[in-house]
Amino acid sequence: MNAHPRIVIIAGEASGDAHAARVLHALKKRYPNLTAEGFGGPELRKQGMTCSEDIRDLAVMGIWEVLKRYGYFKRIFDQLVQKLKSNPPDLLLLVDYPGFNLRLAKAVKGTGIPVVQYICPQVWAWKASRIQTMAQVLDRVLCIFPFEPQSFEGVNLDVRYCGHPMVEETQDVVPDPGWGGGVKLALVPGSRVQEIDRLFVPMLQSAACLQRDDIQLRVPCANAECRQRMEDLLKANPILPRPELVDGQMRELVKGADAALVTSGTATLETALLGTPMLILYKTSALTYAIGKRVVKVPFIGMVNLVAEREVCPEFIQNDLVPSRVASALQPLLTPTETRSTMIAGLTDVRNSLISDDAGLRVVENVLDLIS
């Protein structure tokens, strides 16, 4: 048994940073002398990992957006590959972020480094061609949704379901006491500046269309940069409703809300597990959307709907993101109605369909043989 293992973790987004931090915490309980380095954010740093690149620089969505920063990504990729080859770790743990991470796995193939992908790329939705690539360059894939392993049937790749970490995390969330009386609406425009640029104003416009004097608007800010961008947008749009911006506390804030407007992504499943009715909003560049519409092969964009295999929460995507339409769908979710009750029952079904024990520990149990 390796008493002093060294691992490299590559997490390029806020959700991956949080998931990886739980795994690292569990690993350190098993290996007190373990050292970790790689790409990550504040949660991994809290667990003692040395991060050479930060998720604030890595978290870029969209084809055009990535192309604009090609030089940066090529530089850090080449430096990382050289470092891995010259000083191989005992384990390379790749967390989500497949565009970068699968290329990295391919680049270090043949070095003898055990490579594990935690959080499966969405090959069931698009880029099914990645399945064969994954079989060639990865030693193991650890999934967070129960339907994912079936995509790899007949493929020579070790694929295991470990449960979704958010189920356990959201069990004991207490509503934020900052909510007052009246109707409580949470706006969750995302953790990336480019998401805020496209969705924050439409969310406020939708709230304005409700024409209610008793509504409270509160917005969790993922970081200081996101908060600043929201403040700038509010200054540029003085006639819009003025929400309260709250640093962090996304779960507590959403838990206490009557309903939420949520950007498509991890936050939709997070909101579902908290049991808060929501509408799902998404808008990207015209080029990215046009390409995505051709290649994405799933009926929904919201993860909560994909897990449920039906539309539990209505989706307003691209040109369908019209504030008046959003407001009309939002209205019955703000008070006790049959529409609200039906959605809450659907959210409960989603939660019950996912494993609820310690996902971080389950990941560790599924990599021990590669480290030892």
N, C-alpha and C positions, 0 to 999 in steps of 0.2 A: 504493500500500500504506500502511495506517495504521500509523505507527511507534509511536504511543502509544495503543493501544486501551484502552478502559475497559469492563469487563464486570461484570455483576451475576449472581451465582450464588445460587440458592435451594435449599438442601438442608435438609430438616426432620428427618432421622433419622441415626443413626450410620453406617449403611451408605452412605447418600447422601453424607454428609460425606467418607467415605473414597474413594468413587468420584470425587467431584468434585475432591478434592485431587489425584488422579493426573492428571486432565485439566488442572487449573490448572498443575501442575508442567510438563506437556508444552507448554502454551501459553506459559509463560514462557521456555522454551527457544527458541520461535519468535519471541516478542515480549518481549525483555528489559525493555522499558519499560512493559509492561502493568500496569494496576492493577485490582484486583478488590475488590468489596464485596458484602454481601448477608447471607443467613442461613446459619449453618453451625456447625461445632464445632471441636474441637482440631486435626483434620487439615488443614482449610482454613486455620486460623490459622497452622499451621506453614509453609504456603506463602505467607504474607504477606497473606492476605485479611482485610479489616476486617469483622467480623461484628457487625451491630447487634442480632441476636437469636440465641440459642443453641439448639442441638438439644435440650438438656435441658428447655427449656420448650416446644419445638415437638413433640416426639415423643409424641403421644397417640394411642392406638388405641381404636376402638370408638365407636359412635354416642352413647351416653350420656356417655362420658368427654369427647367433644368438646363436646357441648352444655353441660356444666358450665363450660367455659372459653370460651364463645362471646364474651364481652365482650373477653377478651384477644386472641383471634384477629381479631375485627373491627377492633380498634384498630390492630394492627400491619399488617393488610392495607390499611386506608385510608391509613395513613402511607406505606406502601411504594408504593402506586399514585400518590399525589401526588408523591412523590420521583422516580419513574420518568418521569412526565409532565413535570415541571419541569426535569429534567436527564437526558435519555435516554442510556442507555449504547450502546456499539457492538454489544453482544450481551447478551441475557438468556438465561441457561442455567438451565433448570429441571430439577432432578435428583429423579426419582421424586416422592413426596409429592403425588400427583395431585389430591386433594381441594382443596388450597390452590392448587397451581400452575396447574391449568387455569382456575380462577376468575381468577387473576392474569393469565394470558395473554389471557383475554377482556376484562379490564378495560383492558388497554393496547393492544388491537387498534385499528389506525388511527393509532398514534403513529409508525409507521415503524421501531420497534425490531425487529430480527430476533429471533425467539423460537424457541428449540430446546428440545425435551423430550428429556432423556437418561434412559434407563431407562423403557421404555414402561409406561403403566398396564396393569393386567392385564385388558384388554378381552376377551381370549379366555376369561376365567373369569367375569367379571361386568361389568355396566354397559357392554354393547356399544353402548349409546346414546351413549357418550362418543366413539365413532369419528367421528361427524359433527361433534361439537363440536370435536374436535381438528383436523379438516380445516379448520374455519373460523377457528381462532385461532392455530394453530401454523404455522411455516414449515418445520419439519423435525422428524422423530422419529428418534432413534437407539436401536436395540434391543440388548439383551444376550443374547437367546435366538434361535436360528435359526428357530423356528417362528412368531415374532411378526409379521413382515411380511405373512404370508399373511392375517392378520385384516383387512388394509387393502386387499385386492385390489378394484379397481373404485372406489376412493376417491381423490379428487384431493388427495393428500398425499404429500410426499416422505418415505418411510420406509426406513431403511437399517439393516442388521445390522452391528454393530461388534465383536462378540465379547464374552465375559464377562471382566471384569477379574480375577476371582478365580482363573482358571485359571493365569495366569502368577504371581500372587502366592503361590499355595500350592505351587509346584513345588519350592522349596528350603527348606521349613520343616523345622527340626530339632526333634526331640522334646525337651520340657522335661526337663532332668536331675533335676528334683525328684521324679520318680516313683521309688519304691523297689521292693521285691520284692512278690510277690503279685499279685492281680487288680487291674487299674487301671480304674476307672470315672470318667469325666468327667461332671459335671452342668453343663448349659448352660441356665440358666433365662431367658436373654434380657438385653437391655440396657435394658429399661424397668422401672421400679419396679412397675407394675401387672402385668407378666408375672411378676415374682418373687413378688408377693403370691399369685398363683394357682397357680404351678407349682413353686416351690422346695420347699415342704413335701411335696407328692405325690411329687416326685423322691426325697426322703430316705426317705419311707415305702416307696417301691418298693425302694430299696436295702436297707432293713431287712428286707423280705420275702425277700430272697435268703438270709438266715441264714448268711452266710459270715463267718468270723473273719479271713480273709486278704485282705479287700477294702479297697482304698484309695479314698477319695472326695475328689476335688479339684474346685473350682469356680472358673472364671475370673470376676472381677468387672469389669464394663465400666467402672465409675467409682466414686467414693467414695460416692455416694448409694446405688447398688445394693449395695455392700458393707455399708453401715450397715443397710439394710433386711434383708439376710440375717442379720446379727448379731442384730438385734432378733427375727427369727423364730426363731432358734436359742435365744435366751433364753426366748422364750414357749413353746417346745416342748422342754423339757429331756430328754425320753426318746428323741428322735430321734438317729440317728447324727450324729457331729460331723465334717463334712468340713473339709478345708483350703481356706481362701479365698485365692485368688491374684489379685493386682492385674494386670489385663490378661492377656497371654500366652495368649489363647484358642487360637490356632492351635497353638502349641507344646505346650500342655497336651493338647489333643485329639489331636494327632499321636502323642503318647506313650501314649495310653490304649488299652486292649483294646477298649473300647466306650464309648458315650456315650448319655445321655438328653438330647435337644435340643428346645428350644422351636421350634415351627413358625415359619419365617421364613428370612431370609438365612442363618442359622447352619446350617440343614440342608444347603444346597448347599455351604457352606464345609466342613462336616464330611465330606460326600461326596467333595469334591475332595482332602481330606487322606487319604482311604482308610480312615477309621475306621468300623466298623460302628456303627449307631445305631438307636434307636427315636425316633419323633417324637411329641411331646406338645403338646397345645394346649387351653387353656380360657379362655373369656372370659365376660362377663356374659350372663345368660340372655336379655336383650333383644337384644344384639348377635348372639348365636348363632342365635336364632330367626329374625331377619331375614336373617342371612347364609345360613342353610340354604335359604331360599326363593330367594335370588337368585344364589348361586354355582353355576356350571354346569360344574364340573370334577370328575372322579372322586376326586381326591386333594387334600390340603391342603399336603403337603410338596413344596417345589420340586424336590427330588431325584427324587421319583416322577413329577412332571409332566414333567420333562425326559426321563425314561426311558420315559414312557407306560405304566408298569406299577408295581406296588408292589414296589419294591426294599427299602424300609424300612417296617415296620409303623407304623401311625398310631393313637394313642390320643387321641381327641377328646372333649371335654366329658364326658358321662356315662360314656363308655367308659374314661375315665382312672381306672382302679381299680388301686391299687398292686399287689395280688396278681397281676393279669393282666399288668401291665407287667413284674413280676419273672419271671413264667413265660416271657415272650417274650425277656427279656434274658439269662436263664441260658445258652442255647446260644451266645450271642455272646461269652461271656467266655473260652471255651476252644476249642481246635481241633476244630471240628465241621463237618459238611456244611452246616448252616445258615449258619455264619459264612463259610465259603468261597464259598458261593453269593452272599451279600450283597456280599462284597468284589469278586467278579467283576462284579456289577451296578454297583457304584460306579465301577469302572474304565471300564465302558461309558459311563457318564454323563460322565466326564471326557473321554473320547475324542470325544464328540459335540460338544464346544464348541471354538471357536477359541482357540488358546493364545498368540498373539502379543500385542504391546503394545496393549491396548484403549484406554488413555489416548491414545496417539498416533493410533490409528485415529479416535477422536472428534475430535481436533484437525484431522486431514486432512479430516473431513467438515463442518467449520464455517468453514474458512479463507475460502471465497468469500463468506460472510456478513459477516465482519469486515472484509475488505479493501475 
